[in-house]
Amino acid sequence: MPLNRLLRTLGLSALVTLGADALEVDPKASIRDASTSVLGINHIGLSVRDLDKTLAFYQQATGFELVKRERISGNRAADKLYGRDNIAYEIAVLKAPNMLLELTAFKHNAGTTLSTMPVQGPGMTHTCFQSPAAESGYEKFVKAGARLLSRGDRPVDIGGYGVTYAYAYDPEGNMIEVEQLEEKALAQSGYDSTWVVQNHPMWMSQVGLATHDIERLMAFYQKVLGFAPYRAGDYDANPKLDQITAIDQVALRGGWFRMNDTSKVMEFWQYKKPATPALKGRRDITDLGYSFSIEVGNIQEEYRRLKKLGVAFTGEPVYLDDFWQVYAQDPDGNVFALRQAVDPQSVYSVNHFDRRR
């Protein structure tokens, strides 16, 4: 896949261990090896201040189908899920061909000051939108009003293997990555040729986390997921990385978990220059910014297992909409959820999205 080629281009190979935690790295590892009931990434969430503006931006840029928009209040299950009494919010759910993008405007965030996510974090800095080069997602996001972070007026070709990269910001300062794939890279990316026929020329591929302690955070997710990462390495002295990140002489460490057979990954970065700082304070699960969910086959079993491992949950799993779900935070304070589809064959389940998984 393109990421592997990027690593080879930068002269990196798989590591046996990563740091003091002796985190095992297995180039062949994937979610198929999970010792848990983890199925994959179900959704990327964004807590936003202005739902109308943000939704319009993502609809224009991606063309994803709006499958739900509703206001929630006076809902005891929602109160339990978010750990707040009398919570009120409006949610819009967009369906990409391989996962969900959920935008939520919580009433109590209406007056919150917006901020721009630094490329080095900390936190869940971004998700990634991939597209065929002939249907350039970069051009679509720019046309929709994305503010570019990467230098230059075009995406960066880092290795000559048919993939270009760029970072940008949505209207509320949330960072996004866009990758454009030439024909020779599409087959390795998880691309399904029927998506274009179905008018889905863009898809999503990752959870991107920046941390001050990559060994600790990846060790945590290895326990959550039940399988090993497949790549890790150090990166510096590459002018094209400087161009993508808009940082001179950037130096960083990265690692990845393969969340399906093709494009879906959990991606981890620890910037060394400039250093990723530790998160100050504690993030509320409804704060503005990113979250994500890991779909599982048995949420009660996974909840009990992870609670024994010390994972901090907001409460017990609740039934809301199409899922049993519960929110938690990782050691850095990043917000994630466990989800179990009420109907395993639901079109909103990983079982549907990752049929070839």
Number of C-alpha atoms within 10 A of each C-alpha: 14 21 15 15 17 16 19 13 13 17 11 16 14 18 16 14 14 20 12 8 12 11 20 19 21 18 18 11 17 20 23 16 12 17 12 18 16 24 24 28 29 26 29 21 21 22 23 29 24 16 18 12 13 18 21 11 19 21 14 14 21 22 18 21 16 16 11 11 14 10 12 14 14 11 14 14 14 21 16 20 24 17 17 13 13 13 19 17 16 16 20 18 20 23 20 23 21 26 24 27 20 22 26 25 24 22 13 13 16 11 8 11 9 14 11 14 19 16 24 24 21 24 28 25 25 26 24 20 21 29 25 20 20 11 16 20 24 27 16 17 23 16 12 18 16 23 16 22 19 22 17 12 9 13 22 21 16 19 16 11 15 17 26 23 22 26 26 23 20 20 19 20 17 23 26 23 24 25 25 27 26 17 13 11 19 21 15 15 19 21 22 15 12 10 15 14 9 9 12 20 25 25 25 25 25 24 25 21 25 28 28 21 18 21 19 18 17 23 17 16 17 17 15 20 23 16 24 25 28 19 26 27 18 18 18 15 12 14 15 18 22 17 22 25 20 19 17 15 17 23 19 19 17 18 24 22 28 24 28 21 17 19 20 22 25 20 23 25 27 25 25 17 14 15 16 21 17 15 15 9 7 10 15 13 22 20 18 22 27 27 26 24 23 21 25 26 19 17 23 16 13 18 21 12 15 15 13 9 12 10 17 14 21 17 14 15 22 19 17 15 11 14 21 21 24 25 24 21 19 16 15 21 20 23 24 22 23 26 29 26 24 15 12 14 12 14 13 21 27 26 20 16 20 21 9 10 16
